């Protein structure tokens, strides 16, 4: 997990565990330099269809919910 901080708070990004230390450092540097170009929140992506980004859990009506 890579932690990137800015004025908006902390941003977390998961990166591959199988990367070499050098590759992880290069990726971290790139992410840190480019963190302002990512859309971190839905409101950062105006015009995006909610049907694309909504999560749904397909539940069978005959199954009982378990907490």
CORWOJO-V192354 format. One record per pair of residues at least 12 apart in sequence whose ideal C-beta (glycine too) atoms are under 7 Angstrom apart, sorted by the first residue. I is the first residue (numbers start at 1). J is the second residue. Records with the same first field share a line. If there is no record, write none. Layout:
I->J + J
This chain:
1->14
2->15 + 28 + 31
4->31 + 32 + 35
6->35
11->35 + 40
13->31
15->27
